């Protein structure tokens, strides 16, 4: 088949699927934003990057922006069709940025498959979950409805969709869930595995080794959506009760989800202003974003890994931490409960319960006698249901090829 991937940050969620399909003899191309500098595993073409879209309507701003990107992606697709004679049998895209909106107009006979990452909802998910950060107001729900328009349109237009977790699939309206197949992106458990010889060098020259009393926290950005504020409030007690513990945080100071605090330039600054005076900051290490190898080393050396999240998209860092055999203390929120069973393959605490979180972190750092069994069970969870080569990738390939064959 001829297969076209469309993603503004390609390979995005498809770093394994695209080359695997090419290896099976399919002709695979990718279409991406002209500013995307990520290495591509397949031949890649680029569409013109969108500029700033001017609109006076806050409610319509998201759709205006994604429609503009969709238009530019469609123009790139049209050039691919008219100048190069390319007619894909299958298009695989992420509708989150609007790129798939008009592709059926360019290739009406192609099978359109989309990645159903999450549907915004006005109740039961992130909106109103954390009243301290984002109070539950009518206007917030209005904005959420408006921001959902292109996602609904994207999945309505699609012939089928894939979601990485059941929680994320179930975020979509019931009448659309029949299109969605749940297949996780996959974790290479041979590459992401425990390593008793693991080491991590810190900027101050300290070297951490597997077995040391290390508490890790990882997020793309240090922000409330991933429980950064809750984690920081738990640290004073943790450091007081575990005087040898080292805390290592990975993540940028910016915003990936949500908004900046009103009274500080970043959530890191805000939380340090709130609790920094209660912390021995010589034992709290903010590394920012780090190379992937250093990130894996952190997961391997950590005695305890903390993962907190609103009801939202599940982070790859949780599945990779479990694959690395981490002792995870996680938030008792729906996306985390899909993977972690309390006391069996991790520990769960209520998201906002700071005393419970502190107690769980201290328990793990004090070498919980159940830790070896919990670590082994965490890794087995990923091997049995989320392994890239044994489970996820074969299912993804079969999903694409079976739907392409139905044309």
N, C-alpha and C positions, 0 to 999 in steps of 0.2 A: 504494500500500500504506500501511498504518498501521505505523509503525516506532517502537519505544521503545528509547532508549539508557538503560542503567543503569550508573552509575559514581559512586562516592563523591566523586570530585574532578572531575566533568564540567566541561569537555569531555575532560579526560584525553588519551587517544590519538586522540580523534575530533574535533579542532577543525575539520577540513576536511570530513570525511566527512558529519557530521550536517547542516551547512548545504547541502552539495552535493546530498544526497538530497532535502532540502526544496525546493531550487530546481528539482528535476526533477518536482515535483508530488506527492510523497509527503507524508503527514501525519506529521510527526516531532515527538516529545516526548522529554523526558529526565527521568529520576528520579535524584535525587542526595541526599546527606546535607544535613540542614538547616543545617549549619554551613559548607557550601561557599560561599565568597564569590566564586568565579571568575566572570567574565562568561560568559554562555551565548549561543551563536549561535542557539538554538532555544527554544521554550517549555519551561520547566523546572518540575517539581514536586519537592517535597522530602519525604523520610521522616524520622522521628524518629531523631536520632543515638543510637547505642548508648552506654550507660554503662559503668562498669567491671564486667567479668565476674570474679567470685570463683571461683577453683578452686585446690585444693591440688595438682593434678597439673601439673607442668611439661610433661609430654608432651602432655597434653590441652588446654593453655591456648590454643594457636593455634586449634584447631578450635572450642573453646568461644566464642572471640571472634568468629570469622568466622560461626559458626552464629547467634549473637545478631544480628549485622548482617544476615545473610540473612533472619532472621525479621522484622526491622523493615522491610527493603526489601520483603519479601513483603506485609506489612501495608499498606504504602504502595501497592503494586501492587493489592491487593484493593480499597482505597478507590477507586483509579482505575477499576477495573472496575465496582464496585457503585454508586458515587455518580455517576460520569460516563459509564458505559456504554462505556468504552474497551476495545477488544479488538484488540491488535496482531497483525498478520500476522507481523512479525519483531521479535524482541528481540535487541539487541546489547549485550553487557556484558563486563566484566572480572571473571573469577572470583577474582581474587587476594584480595579482601576478603570473599568469601562471598555477595555480593549476588545472584548468579544461582542459589543453591542450591535455592530453593523456588519459583522463578517458573513452572516447568512445572506446578506444582500449581495456580497461579492461572489460567494460560492454557495448558492441555495441548495445544491445537491450534496454538499459535504455533511458528514456527521460531526456535530459540535458537542464536544465533551468539556465540562468545566469542573474546576476545583471548588467545591462548596466549603469554604473555610469556616464561615460563620454568618448567620443572619442576625442583624441587630434586632433586639426585642425591647419593648418598652417596660416589660415587667419580667421578673424572674431571672434576669441575667445581670449585667454590669450596671445598668441604669438604676440609680437609687440604692444600689447595694451598700455603698459606703457613704452614709449621710454626712459625715465629717468633711469629706472631700467633694462630693457631688450630691447636694440635696435633691430629693425626689420631687421635682416640680413638673407642672404641666408642660412648661416650655421645653424641658429636657426631653420629655416624651415626644412632643411635636417634632423636635429636631431629629430624634431617632427614627421616627416614621419617614421623614423626608430623606434621611441618609440611607434608608433601606431600598429606595425605589429602584436603583440600578441593579442591586443584588437580586431582587425579585425578577426584574426583567431579564437579567442574565440567565437565571436558571429556567425561567419559562421558555426562553428561546432554545435552550440546550436540549439535546436529545437524551443526555444522561449526565450524571454528576458523580463525583467521588468526594468523600469527606474522610479525614484522618481518624476521627473518633466518633463514637455513637453520640456523645454529648453534642458535638459540633453538627452532626447530621440532624439531630433532633431540634436544633435551634431554628430550623426552617419550618414553615407552616405545614401542617399535616397533609394538605392537598399536594404538596410538592415533594414530600419525602420519598414517594415511590420512585422518583428518578435517581435517588442517591444510594450509592453503594459505599459501605464503610470499609476502607482499606488504609491502614496507616502508611505514612511515607516510608517507614522502615529504618531500622538501626542496624548498622554493620557490627554485630556483636563480636566478630573476630578482631575488629580494630578498636572498638570501644569495650574494653574488658578490664578487670582488676589487674593491677601491676604492683606487687609488693616492693619493687625497687623504684617506684615513682618518686620523683623529686620536683620541687617547684622553688625557683629562686625568686625572692622578693626584691623590690627596688632598694631596700635598706641593706641588702647583702645577706640577710637571713635565708637559710635553705630549709624548706619544709620537706619532710619525708613521710611516706606511708606509715601510719601508726602514730604519728604525732597528734597532739591534741589540737586539731584544726576544725574550725567551723566555716563552712563555705556558703556563699549566697551568690547566685548568678541570675542576671536579668539583662536583656538587651539594653534597657535603660533603668536607672534606679528611680522607681516611681510607684505610686500607690496601687496601680493595677496589679503589680506583682508583689504587693505587700511589703514594700521597702519600709514604709513608716512604721508598720507593726513590728517588723524585724528589729529596727533600730531601738524601739521602745523596750524590746525584750533584752537587749544587750547589757544594760547596767547590772541586772541581777546575774546574768550568765557570767560576765567577767568577774563579778565579785565572788561568786561561788566556785569559779574555776580559774584560779590565779595563773595557771600555766597555759590557758587556752589562747590560741591565735585565731583571729577572725579575718577572713579574706573575702572581699566583695568584688565581683566582676560586673561591670556595666557602666554605660555612659551616663553623664549627668543630664542629658537632654530628655526629651519626651518621645516615647514611641506610641503611647496610648494616653488618652486623657489630656490634661492641661497642666501648665506650670502652676506652682503655688502663687498666691496673690502677694505674698510678703517676702519673697526670696527669689533669687535667680534660678534656683534648682531645688529639687526635693532633698538632695544631699545637703545643701547648705541649710535648708530649713530644719532638717532633722538634727544636724550637728548643733545648730543653735538651740534646739530644744533639749537634747540629751548629751551633747558632747562633753559638758562639764562633769557628767557622771561616769565618763568612760576613760579608761587608760588607752588613749589613742595610739600609744606605741605598740599596742597589740591589735589594732584595727587597721587593716590594710585595704585601701581603695585602689584597685589596679586599673580602673577604666575598662576599655575593651582590650582584649588580649588576643594573640594568635591562637588558632584552634588547638595547637599542641599544648600550649600553656593551660588552656581551659581544661583539656582532658587531664593534664597532670594534677590540676586542682581537685577535680572530681575524685581522682585516685588517691590523693594524699589525705583528703578530708575524713575525719572521724565521723562527722555529722554534716549532712547537706540539708539546708533549709530551702523548701520550695513553697511559696505562697502565691495564690492567685485569686482574683475575683472570678466569678462564673464567666469564663471567657475562653479564648483560644488556648489550648494546652501547649506549653512550651516544649520544644525539642529537648531543652536542658533537663527536664524531668526524666524523659525516657532514656537519655544518654547517661544521666546519673545512675539510674537503676541498672542499666547495662554494665556500668563500671563497678557495680557491686556496692553502691553507696547506701549508707544508713540514712534514709530520708525522713525528715520531719516535715510533713506537708499540711496544707490547709484542708480542713474538712469541707471542701467545696465540690460541687458536682463533677467538674472535669477531672479533679484529682482522684475522687472516689472511684472513677472508672478504672484506674490502674492500681491504686493502693488500698489494701485491706488492713485496717488498723491492727497492729500487733502481729501481723503475719509477714508482710513484705515492706513495712514502713510504719511510721507513727502519724496519726492524724490528730489535729487540734482545731478547735473552732477558729476561724480567721481572725476574729477580733479579741480573742481571749489571750491577752498578753501574759498573765501569770501561768496559764497552761502551756503556752509556747515556751516560756522561759524554763519551766519544769522539764518539758520534753527535751529541750536542747541540753540542759544540764545532765539529764539522765543519759543521753547518748554520749556526751563528752566524758562522763564518768565511767564509760565502758559498760554499758547495759549488757548484762549477761546473755540477753537474747539477741544481741547484735549479730553474731555470726550467722545464725539462722535467718534473721531478717535480711541481711545482705545477700545471702545465697538465694533466698526466695525472690528478692527484688530482681536480681539478674535473671532468674529462671522465668519470671513473668515476661520479660522482654524477649528472651530466647524463644519461648513457646508461642507468643502471639504477635510479636512485633519485629522479628528478625528480617532484615532486608533480603537476604539471599534465599532463605528457606520459606518465607511466608509472603512478605509484602510485595517484593518485586515480581515474583511469578504471578501473583494475583492481579497486580496492576497490568502486566503484559496481557494476560488473558482477558481482562476487562476491556482493554483498548481493542485487541484483535477481534474479539467476539462482536463488539459493536460496529467496528469497521466492516466486518463481513456481512452485517445485516443491511447494508445499503442497498 
